Amino acid sequence: MIFKVLYQENTKSNPKREFTNALYLDCETEVEARELVDKNTDHNIEFIEPLEGNHLAYEQKSQILKLRSLNNYE
């Protein structure tokens, strides 16, 4: 399943909407996506959203969606 992770660059500053970033992960569960981000980054996770159906199609059409997986997380 594809998950959209909304995050701030680090946990040191207060979240501000204009600095929110997104990354997309191909994981089995939301818990796995959260663990991957927590383990490999200093990101402050705001929200994790599963993408499917029309939401997934929209993100793919916008060409913003770049998948990250467990093997090539950057």
PyMOL Python script that loads the backbone (N, CA, C, O; Angstrom):
from pymol import cmd

cmd.read_pdbstr("""\
ATOM      1  N   MET A   1       0.842  -1.171   0.000  1.00  0.00           N
ATOM      2  CA  MET A   1       0.000   0.000   0.000  1.00  0.00           C
ATOM      3  C   MET A   1       0.894   1.244   0.000  1.00  0.00           C
ATOM      4  O   MET A   1       2.002   1.231   0.537  1.00  0.00           O
ATOM      5  N   ILE A   2       0.396   2.295  -0.602  1.00  0.00           N
ATOM      6  CA  ILE A   2       1.124   3.552  -0.674  1.00  0.00           C
ATOM      7  C   ILE A   2       0.652   4.459   0.467  1.00  0.00           C
ATOM      8  O   ILE A   2      -0.547   4.621   0.693  1.00  0.00           O
ATOM      9  N   PHE A   3       1.618   5.045   1.179  1.00  0.00           N
ATOM     10  CA  PHE A   3       1.307   5.965   2.264  1.00  0.00           C
ATOM     11  C   PHE A   3       1.946   7.316   1.983  1.00  0.00           C
ATOM     12  O   PHE A   3       3.097   7.396   1.552  1.00  0.00           O
ATOM     13  N   LYS A   4       1.188   8.374   2.233  1.00  0.00           N
ATOM     14  CA  LYS A   4       1.692   9.740   2.130  1.00  0.00           C
ATOM     15  C   LYS A   4       2.013  10.190   3.554  1.00  0.00           C
ATOM     16  O   LYS A   4       1.135  10.216   4.417  1.00  0.00           O
ATOM     17  N   VAL A   5       3.265  10.542   3.789  1.00  0.00           N
ATOM     18  CA  VAL A   5       3.714  10.968   5.110  1.00  0.00           C
ATOM     19  C   VAL A   5       3.952  12.477   5.070  1.00  0.00           C
ATOM     20  O   VAL A   5       4.825  12.956   4.346  1.00  0.00           O
ATOM     21  N   LEU A   6       3.180  13.210   5.842  1.00  0.00           N
ATOM     22  CA  LEU A   6       3.354  14.653   5.957  1.00  0.00           C
ATOM     23  C   LEU A   6       4.234  14.914   7.168  1.00  0.00           C
ATOM     24  O   LEU A   6       3.979  14.390   8.253  1.00  0.00           O
ATOM     25  N   TYR A   7       5.269  15.725   6.983  1.00  0.00           N
ATOM     26  CA  TYR A   7       6.247  15.896   8.045  1.00  0.00           C
ATOM     27  C   TYR A   7       6.901  17.271   8.008  1.00  0.00           C
ATOM     28  O   TYR A   7       6.841  17.990   7.010  1.00  0.00           O
ATOM     29  N   GLN A   8       7.534  17.615   9.142  1.00  0.00           N
ATOM     30  CA  GLN A   8       8.412  18.762   9.249  1.00  0.00           C
ATOM     31  C   GLN A   8       9.837  18.215   9.215  1.00  0.00           C
ATOM     32  O   GLN A   8      10.068  17.064   9.586  1.00  0.00           O
ATOM     33  N   GLU A   9      10.780  19.020   8.778  1.00  0.00           N
ATOM     34  CA  GLU A   9      12.167  18.570   8.618  1.00  0.00           C
ATOM     35  C   GLU A   9      12.791  18.038   9.904  1.00  0.00           C
ATOM     36  O   GLU A   9      13.568  17.084   9.864  1.00  0.00           O
ATOM     37  N   ASN A  10      12.458  18.645  11.047  1.00  0.00           N
ATOM     38  CA  ASN A  10      13.042  18.160  12.294  1.00  0.00           C
ATOM     39  C   ASN A  10      12.068  18.347  13.443  1.00  0.00           C
ATOM     40  O   ASN A  10      11.038  19.006  13.300  1.00  0.00           O
ATOM     41  N   THR A  11      12.403  17.765  14.575  1.00  0.00           N
ATOM     42  CA  THR A  11      11.532  17.839  15.750  1.00  0.00           C
ATOM     43  C   THR A  11      11.848  19.034  16.633  1.00  0.00           C
ATOM     44  O   THR A  11      11.179  19.237  17.647  1.00  0.00           O
ATOM     45  N   LYS A  12      12.837  19.823  16.282  1.00  0.00           N
ATOM     46  CA  LYS A  12      13.275  20.938  17.112  1.00  0.00           C
ATOM     47  C   LYS A  12      12.400  22.189  16.977  1.00  0.00           C
ATOM     48  O   LYS A  12      12.294  22.972  17.922  1.00  0.00           O
ATOM     49  N   SER A  13      11.780  22.380  15.820  1.00  0.00           N
ATOM     50  CA  SER A  13      10.994  23.590  15.600  1.00  0.00           C
ATOM     51  C   SER A  13       9.497  23.287  15.634  1.00  0.00           C
ATOM     52  O   SER A  13       9.071  22.146  15.452  1.00  0.00           O
ATOM     53  N   ASN A  14       8.719  24.328  15.870  1.00  0.00           N
ATOM     54  CA  ASN A  14       7.271  24.179  15.871  1.00  0.00           C
ATOM     55  C   ASN A  14       6.765  23.939  14.450  1.00  0.00           C
ATOM     56  O   ASN A  14       7.259  24.551  13.503  1.00  0.00           O
ATOM     57  N   PRO A  15       5.786  23.052  14.299  1.00  0.00           N
ATOM     58  CA  PRO A  15       5.238  22.797  12.966  1.00  0.00           C
ATOM     59  C   PRO A  15       4.561  24.047  12.395  1.00  0.00           C
ATOM     60  O   PRO A  15       3.816  24.743  13.085  1.00  0.00           O
ATOM     61  N   LYS A  16       4.838  24.306  11.131  1.00  0.00           N
ATOM     62  CA  LYS A  16       4.196  25.387  10.395  1.00  0.00           C
ATOM     63  C   LYS A  16       3.747  24.822   9.056  1.00  0.00           C
ATOM     64  O   LYS A  16       4.516  24.162   8.357  1.00  0.00           O
ATOM     65  N   ARG A  17       2.517  25.085   8.715  1.00  0.00           N
ATOM     66  CA  ARG A  17       1.938  24.522   7.505  1.00  0.00           C
ATOM     67  C   ARG A  17       2.788  24.797   6.262  1.00  0.00           C
ATOM     68  O   ARG A  17       2.942  23.931   5.401  1.00  0.00           O
ATOM     69  N   GLU A  18       3.331  26.001   6.180  1.00  0.00           N
ATOM     70  CA  GLU A  18       4.102  26.338   4.967  1.00  0.00           C
ATOM     71  C   GLU A  18       5.412  25.576   4.860  1.00  0.00           C
ATOM     72  O   GLU A  18       6.035  25.580   3.798  1.00  0.00           O
ATOM     73  N   PHE A  19       5.844  24.925   5.926  1.00  0.00           N
ATOM     74  CA  PHE A  19       7.073  24.129   5.891  1.00  0.00           C
ATOM     75  C   PHE A  19       6.809  22.627   5.911  1.00  0.00           C
ATOM     76  O   PHE A  19       7.734  21.832   6.078  1.00  0.00           O
ATOM     77  N   THR A  20       5.554  22.241   5.742  1.00  0.00           N
ATOM     78  CA  THR A  20       5.212  20.825   5.720  1.00  0.00           C
ATOM     79  C   THR A  20       5.647  20.217   4.395  1.00  0.00           C
ATOM     80  O   THR A  20       5.393  20.773   3.327  1.00  0.00           O
ATOM     81  N   ASN A  21       6.303  19.073   4.482  1.00  0.00           N
ATOM     82  CA  ASN A  21       6.750  18.329   3.307  1.00  0.00           C
ATOM     83  C   ASN A  21       6.006  17.003   3.257  1.00  0.00           C
ATOM     84  O   ASN A  21       5.358  16.600   4.224  1.00  0.00           O
ATOM     85  N   ALA A  22       6.110  16.336   2.122  1.00  0.00           N
ATOM     86  CA  ALA A  22       5.467  15.029   1.977  1.00  0.00           C
ATOM     87  C   ALA A  22       6.445  14.054   1.340  1.00  0.00           C
ATOM     88  O   ALA A  22       7.249  14.415   0.481  1.00  0.00           O
ATOM     89  N   LEU A  23       6.351  12.820   1.785  1.00  0.00           N
ATOM     90  CA  LEU A  23       7.060  11.752   1.099  1.00  0.00           C
ATOM     91  C   LEU A  23       6.114  10.576   0.989  1.00  0.00           C
ATOM     92  O   LEU A  23       5.157  10.458   1.754  1.00  0.00           O
ATOM     93  N   TYR A  24       6.385   9.718   0.042  1.00  0.00           N
ATOM     94  CA  TYR A  24       5.503   8.603  -0.260  1.00  0.00           C
ATOM     95  C   TYR A  24       6.268   7.307  -0.073  1.00  0.00           C
ATOM     96  O   TYR A  24       7.367   7.138  -0.599  1.00  0.00           O
ATOM     97  N   LEU A  25       5.671   6.387   0.689  1.00  0.00           N
ATOM     98  CA  LEU A  25       6.308   5.115   0.988  1.00  0.00           C
ATOM     99  C   LEU A  25       5.415   3.967   0.553  1.00  0.00           C
ATOM    100  O   LEU A  25       4.190   4.035   0.654  1.00  0.00           O
ATOM    101  N   ASP A  26       6.044   2.930   0.076  1.00  0.00           N
ATOM    102  CA  ASP A  26       5.346   1.700  -0.266  1.00  0.00           C
ATOM    103  C   ASP A  26       5.617   0.706   0.860  1.00  0.00           C
ATOM    104  O   ASP A  26       6.675   0.077   0.896  1.00  0.00           O
ATOM    105  N   CYS A  27       4.665   0.567   1.775  1.00  0.00           N
ATOM    106  CA  CYS A  27       4.812  -0.281   2.955  1.00  0.00           C
ATOM    107  C   CYS A  27       3.555  -1.131   3.126  1.00  0.00           C
ATOM    108  O   CYS A  27       2.524  -0.883   2.501  1.00  0.00           O
ATOM    109  N   GLU A  28       3.668  -2.126   3.979  1.00  0.00           N
ATOM    110  CA  GLU A  28       2.521  -2.991   4.261  1.00  0.00           C
ATOM    111  C   GLU A  28       1.506  -2.297   5.172  1.00  0.00           C
ATOM    112  O   GLU A  28       0.300  -2.443   4.975  1.00  0.00           O
ATOM    113  N   THR A  29       1.988  -1.537   6.176  1.00  0.00           N
ATOM    114  CA  THR A  29       1.095  -0.923   7.154  1.00  0.00           C
ATOM    115  C   THR A  29       1.547   0.498   7.478  1.00  0.00           C
ATOM    116  O   THR A  29       2.672   0.893   7.171  1.00  0.00           O
ATOM    117  N   GLU A  30       0.650   1.254   8.101  1.00  0.00           N
ATOM    118  CA  GLU A  30       0.979   2.599   8.557  1.00  0.00           C
ATOM    119  C   GLU A  30       2.049   2.542   9.649  1.00  0.00           C
ATOM    120  O   GLU A  30       2.919   3.410   9.716  1.00  0.00           O
ATOM    121  N   VAL A  31       1.983   1.530  10.491  1.00  0.00           N
ATOM    122  CA  VAL A  31       2.976   1.355  11.556  1.00  0.00           C
ATOM    123  C   VAL A  31       4.366   1.164  10.949  1.00  0.00           C
ATOM    124  O   VAL A  31       5.339   1.742  11.433  1.00  0.00           O
ATOM    125  N   GLU A  32       4.460   0.362   9.901  1.00  0.00           N
ATOM    126  CA  GLU A  32       5.740   0.141   9.224  1.00  0.00           C
ATOM    127  C   GLU A  32       6.265   1.444   8.625  1.00  0.00           C
ATOM    128  O   GLU A  32       7.462   1.719   8.704  1.00  0.00           O
ATOM    129  N   ALA A  33       5.390   2.242   8.031  1.00  0.00           N
ATOM    130  CA  ALA A  33       5.790   3.528   7.454  1.00  0.00           C
ATOM    131  C   ALA A  33       6.328   4.451   8.544  1.00  0.00           C
ATOM    132  O   ALA A  33       7.363   5.091   8.362  1.00  0.00           O
ATOM    133  N   ARG A  34       5.631   4.522   9.672  1.00  0.00           N
ATOM    134  CA  ARG A  34       6.068   5.368  10.784  1.00  0.00           C
ATOM    135  C   ARG A  34       7.422   4.913  11.324  1.00  0.00           C
ATOM    136  O   ARG A  34       8.300   5.738  11.577  1.00  0.00           O
ATOM    137  N   GLU A  35       7.591   3.610  11.500  1.00  0.00           N
ATOM    138  CA  GLU A  35       8.858   3.077  12.010  1.00  0.00           C
ATOM    139  C   GLU A  35      10.008   3.383  11.058  1.00  0.00           C
ATOM    140  O   GLU A  35      11.109   3.714  11.499  1.00  0.00           O
ATOM    141  N   LEU A  36       9.760   3.276   9.764  1.00  0.00           N
ATOM    142  CA  LEU A  36      10.794   3.555   8.774  1.00  0.00           C
ATOM    143  C   LEU A  36      11.259   5.005   8.850  1.00  0.00           C
ATOM    144  O   LEU A  36      12.459   5.277   8.838  1.00  0.00           O
ATOM    145  N   VAL A  37      10.315   5.927   8.927  1.00  0.00           N
ATOM    146  CA  VAL A  37      10.664   7.340   8.999  1.00  0.00           C
ATOM    147  C   VAL A  37      11.355   7.651  10.330  1.00  0.00           C
ATOM    148  O   VAL A  37      12.358   8.364  10.355  1.00  0.00           O
ATOM    149  N   ASP A  38      10.826   7.122  11.428  1.00  0.00           N
ATOM    150  CA  ASP A  38      11.434   7.366  12.746  1.00  0.00           C
ATOM    151  C   ASP A  38      12.859   6.831  12.822  1.00  0.00           C
ATOM    152  O   ASP A  38      13.739   7.469  13.400  1.00  0.00           O
ATOM    153  N   LYS A  39      13.079   5.678  12.247  1.00  0.00           N
ATOM    154  CA  LYS A  39      14.387   5.025  12.314  1.00  0.00           C
ATOM    155  C   LYS A  39      15.444   5.725  11.454  1.00  0.00           C
ATOM    156  O   LYS A  39      16.617   5.771  11.825  1.00  0.00           O
ATOM    157  N   ASN A  40      15.030   6.266  10.309  1.00  0.00           N
ATOM    158  CA  ASN A  40      15.987   6.771   9.326  1.00  0.00           C
ATOM    159  C   ASN A  40      16.089   8.283   9.208  1.00  0.00           C
ATOM    160  O   ASN A  40      16.925   8.780   8.454  1.00  0.00           O
ATOM    161  N   THR A  41      15.254   9.032   9.938  1.00  0.00           N
ATOM    162  CA  THR A  41      15.276  10.493   9.788  1.00  0.00           C
ATOM    163  C   THR A  41      15.049  11.170  11.137  1.00  0.00           C
ATOM    164  O   THR A  41      14.763  10.518  12.142  1.00  0.00           O
ATOM    165  N   ASP A  42      15.184  12.487  11.130  1.00  0.00           N
ATOM    166  CA  ASP A  42      14.820  13.310  12.278  1.00  0.00           C
ATOM    167  C   ASP A  42      13.492  14.019  12.030  1.00  0.00           C
ATOM    168  O   ASP A  42      13.155  14.968  12.737  1.00  0.00           O
ATOM    169  N   HIS A  43      12.751  13.574  11.051  1.00  0.00           N
ATOM    170  CA  HIS A  43      11.493  14.224  10.679  1.00  0.00           C
ATOM    171  C   HIS A  43      10.474  14.161  11.811  1.00  0.00           C
ATOM    172  O   HIS A  43      10.407  13.186  12.560  1.00  0.00           O
ATOM    173  N   ASN A  44       9.689  15.216  11.915  1.00  0.00           N
ATOM    174  CA  ASN A  44       8.574  15.279  12.846  1.00  0.00           C
ATOM    175  C   ASN A  44       7.316  14.932  12.051  1.00  0.00           C
ATOM    176  O   ASN A  44       6.816  15.764  11.294  1.00  0.00           O
ATOM    177  N   ILE A  45       6.808  13.734  12.213  1.00  0.00           N
ATOM    178  CA  ILE A  45       5.649  13.266  11.446  1.00  0.00           C
ATOM    179  C   ILE A  45       4.395  13.971  11.938  1.00  0.00           C
ATOM    180  O   ILE A  45       4.092  13.961  13.131  1.00  0.00           O
ATOM    181  N   GLU A  46       3.671  14.578  11.012  1.00  0.00           N
ATOM    182  CA  GLU A  46       2.403  15.214  11.336  1.00  0.00           C
ATOM    183  C   GLU A  46       1.242  14.260  11.102  1.00  0.00           C
ATOM    184  O   GLU A  46       0.321  14.171  11.915  1.00  0.00           O
ATOM    185  N   PHE A  47       1.297  13.546   9.981  1.00  0.00           N
ATOM    186  CA  PHE A  47       0.155  12.711   9.608  1.00  0.00           C
ATOM    187  C   PHE A  47       0.605  11.680   8.580  1.00  0.00           C
ATOM    188  O   PHE A  47       1.447  11.968   7.729  1.00  0.00           O
ATOM    189  N   ILE A  48       0.045  10.493   8.663  1.00  0.00           N
ATOM    190  CA  ILE A  48       0.294   9.454   7.660  1.00  0.00           C
ATOM    191  C   ILE A  48      -1.048   9.054   7.078  1.00  0.00           C
ATOM    192  O   ILE A  48      -1.968   8.664   7.797  1.00  0.00           O
ATOM    193  N   GLU A  49      -1.139   9.159   5.764  1.00  0.00           N
ATOM    194  CA  GLU A  49      -2.400   8.903   5.074  1.00  0.00           C
ATOM    195  C   GLU A  49      -2.231   7.773   4.059  1.00  0.00           C
ATOM    196  O   GLU A  49      -1.360   7.847   3.192  1.00  0.00           O
ATOM    197  N   PRO A  50      -3.054   6.731   4.158  1.00  0.00           N
ATOM    198  CA  PRO A  50      -3.010   5.700   3.122  1.00  0.00           C
ATOM    199  C   PRO A  50      -3.621   6.257   1.831  1.00  0.00           C
ATOM    200  O   PRO A  50      -4.648   6.934   1.869  1.00  0.00           O
ATOM    201  N   LEU A  51      -2.992   5.974   0.708  1.00  0.00           N
ATOM    202  CA  LEU A  51      -3.505   6.448  -0.578  1.00  0.00           C
ATOM    203  C   LEU A  51      -4.028   5.265  -1.377  1.00  0.00           C
ATOM    204  O   LEU A  51      -3.319   4.282  -1.592  1.00  0.00           O
ATOM    205  N   GLU A  52      -5.268   5.371  -1.809  1.00  0.00           N
ATOM    206  CA  GLU A  52      -5.850   4.349  -2.670  1.00  0.00           C
ATOM    207  C   GLU A  52      -6.989   4.977  -3.467  1.00  0.00           C
ATOM    208  O   GLU A  52      -7.473   6.059  -3.135  1.00  0.00           O
ATOM    209  N   GLY A  53      -7.391   4.309  -4.483  1.00  0.00           N
ATOM    210  CA  GLY A  53      -8.500   4.789  -5.298  1.00  0.00           C
ATOM    211  C   GLY A  53      -8.236   6.143  -5.922  1.00  0.00           C
ATOM    212  O   GLY A  53      -7.176   6.380  -6.501  1.00  0.00           O
ATOM    213  N   ASN A  54      -9.224   7.041  -5.798  1.00  0.00           N
ATOM    214  CA  ASN A  54      -9.136   8.373  -6.402  1.00  0.00           C
ATOM    215  C   ASN A  54      -8.009   9.214  -5.817  1.00  0.00           C
ATOM    216  O   ASN A  54      -7.385   9.997  -6.534  1.00  0.00           O
ATOM    217  N   HIS A  55      -7.743   9.060  -4.520  1.00  0.00           N
ATOM    218  CA  HIS A  55      -6.653   9.821  -3.904  1.00  0.00           C
ATOM    219  C   HIS A  55      -5.304   9.438  -4.514  1.00  0.00           C
ATOM    220  O   HIS A  55      -4.481  10.303  -4.812  1.00  0.00           O
ATOM    221  N   LEU A  56      -5.089   8.150  -4.693  1.00  0.00           N
ATOM    222  CA  LEU A  56      -3.842   7.675  -5.288  1.00  0.00           C
ATOM    223  C   LEU A  56      -3.737   8.143  -6.737  1.00  0.00           C
ATOM    224  O   LEU A  56      -2.677   8.601  -7.165  1.00  0.00           O
ATOM    225  N   ALA A  57      -4.820   8.032  -7.487  1.00  0.00           N
ATOM    226  CA  ALA A  57      -4.826   8.465  -8.890  1.00  0.00           C
ATOM    227  C   ALA A  57      -4.497   9.957  -9.002  1.00  0.00           C
ATOM    228  O   ALA A  57      -3.749  10.361  -9.892  1.00  0.00           O
ATOM    229  N   TYR A  58      -5.049  10.768  -8.110  1.00  0.00           N
ATOM    230  CA  TYR A  58      -4.770  12.206  -8.125  1.00  0.00           C
ATOM    231  C   TYR A  58      -3.294  12.482  -7.871  1.00  0.00           C
ATOM    232  O   TYR A  58      -2.671  13.263  -8.591  1.00  0.00           O
ATOM    233  N   GLU A  59      -2.738  11.845  -6.855  1.00  0.00           N
ATOM    234  CA  GLU A  59      -1.322  12.052  -6.525  1.00  0.00           C
ATOM    235  C   GLU A  59      -0.423  11.600  -7.677  1.00  0.00           C
ATOM    236  O   GLU A  59       0.572  12.258  -7.980  1.00  0.00           O
ATOM    237  N   GLN A  60      -0.765  10.490  -8.316  1.00  0.00           N
ATOM    238  CA  GLN A  60       0.027  10.012  -9.451  1.00  0.00           C
ATOM    239  C   GLN A  60      -0.085  10.969 -10.629  1.00  0.00           C
ATOM    240  O   GLN A  60       0.904  11.220 -11.318  1.00  0.00           O
ATOM    241  N   LYS A  61      -1.256  11.496 -10.861  1.00  0.00           N
ATOM    242  CA  LYS A  61      -1.478  12.419 -11.973  1.00  0.00           C
ATOM    243  C   LYS A  61      -0.716  13.729 -11.757  1.00  0.00           C
ATOM    244  O   LYS A  61      -0.245  14.334 -12.720  1.00  0.00           O
ATOM    245  N   SER A  62      -0.591  14.168 -10.508  1.00  0.00           N
ATOM    246  CA  SER A  62       0.079  15.436 -10.214  1.00  0.00           C
ATOM    247  C   SER A  62       1.589  15.338 -10.392  1.00  0.00           C
ATOM    248  O   SER A  62       2.278  16.358 -10.376  1.00  0.00           O
ATOM    249  N   GLN A  63       2.103  14.148 -10.558  1.00  0.00           N
ATOM    250  CA  GLN A  63       3.521  13.868 -10.777  1.00  0.00           C
ATOM    251  C   GLN A  63       4.401  14.318  -9.617  1.00  0.00           C
ATOM    252  O   GLN A  63       5.609  14.492  -9.784  1.00  0.00           O
ATOM    253  N   ILE A  64       3.810  14.506  -8.460  1.00  0.00           N
ATOM    254  CA  ILE A  64       4.568  14.815  -7.254  1.00  0.00           C
ATOM    255  C   ILE A  64       4.982  13.517  -6.582  1.00  0.00           C
ATOM    256  O   ILE A  64       5.996  13.460  -5.885  1.00  0.00           O
ATOM    257  N   LEU A  65       4.201  12.492  -6.793  1.00  0.00           N
ATOM    258  CA  LEU A  65       4.403  11.224  -6.117  1.00  0.00           C
ATOM    259  C   LEU A  65       5.686  10.553  -6.588  1.00  0.00           C
ATOM    260  O   LEU A  65       5.821  10.189  -7.757  1.00  0.00           O
ATOM    261  N   LYS A  66       6.626  10.396  -5.661  1.00  0.00           N
ATOM    262  CA  LYS A  66       7.859   9.657  -5.908  1.00  0.00           C
ATOM    263  C   LYS A  66       7.970   8.636  -4.790  1.00  0.00           C
ATOM    264  O   LYS A  66       8.192   8.989  -3.632  1.00  0.00           O
ATOM    265  N   LEU A  67       7.817   7.392  -5.140  1.00  0.00           N
ATOM    266  CA  LEU A  67       7.807   6.333  -4.134  1.00  0.00           C
ATOM    267  C   LEU A  67       9.167   6.093  -3.507  1.00  0.00           C
ATOM    268  O   LEU A  67      10.200   6.125  -4.176  1.00  0.00           O
ATOM    269  N   ARG A  68       9.139   5.855  -2.223  1.00  0.00           N
ATOM    270  CA  ARG A  68      10.333   5.415  -1.498  1.00  0.00           C
ATOM    271  C   ARG A  68       9.976   4.046  -0.928  1.00  0.00           C
ATOM    272  O   ARG A  68       8.831   3.810  -0.544  1.00  0.00           O
ATOM    273  N   SER A  69      10.932   3.167  -0.875  1.00  0.00           N
ATOM    274  CA  SER A  69      10.668   1.852  -0.298  1.00  0.00           C
ATOM    275  C   SER A  69      11.667   1.560   0.818  1.00  0.00           C
ATOM    276  O   SER A  69      12.565   2.361   1.076  1.00  0.00           O
ATOM    277  N   LEU A  70      11.515   0.445   1.461  1.00  0.00           N
ATOM    278  CA  LEU A  70      12.426   0.072   2.540  1.00  0.00           C
ATOM    279  C   LEU A  70      13.863  -0.051   2.038  1.00  0.00           C
ATOM    280  O   LEU A  70      14.805   0.207   2.787  1.00  0.00           O
ATOM    281  N   ASN A  71      14.031  -0.439   0.790  1.00  0.00           N
ATOM    282  CA  ASN A  71      15.373  -0.674   0.249  1.00  0.00           C
ATOM    283  C   ASN A  71      16.067   0.575  -0.247  1.00  0.00           C
ATOM    284  O   ASN A  71      17.295   0.604  -0.328  1.00  0.00           O
ATOM    285  N   ASN A  72      15.299   1.626  -0.586  1.00  0.00           N
ATOM    286  CA  ASN A  72      15.958   2.809  -1.145  1.00  0.00           C
ATOM    287  C   ASN A  72      15.502   4.096  -0.483  1.00  0.00           C
ATOM    288  O   ASN A  72      15.405   5.127  -1.148  1.00  0.00           O
ATOM    289  N   TYR A  73      15.223   4.060   0.801  1.00  0.00           N
ATOM    290  CA  TYR A  73      14.794   5.257   1.504  1.00  0.00           C
ATOM    291  C   TYR A  73      15.937   6.265   1.534  1.00  0.00           C
ATOM    292  O   TYR A  73      17.078   5.915   1.835  1.00  0.00           O
ATOM    293  N   GLU A  74      15.622   7.512   1.219  1.00  0.00           N
ATOM    294  CA  GLU A  74      16.639   8.579   1.228  1.00  0.00           C
ATOM    295  C   GLU A  74      16.260   9.618   2.265  1.00  0.00           C
ATOM    296  O   GLU A  74      16.975  10.604   2.441  1.00  0.00           O
TER     297      GLU A  74
END
""", "prot")
cmd.dss("prot")
cmd.show_as("cartoon", "prot")
cmd.util.cbc("prot")
cmd.orient("prot")
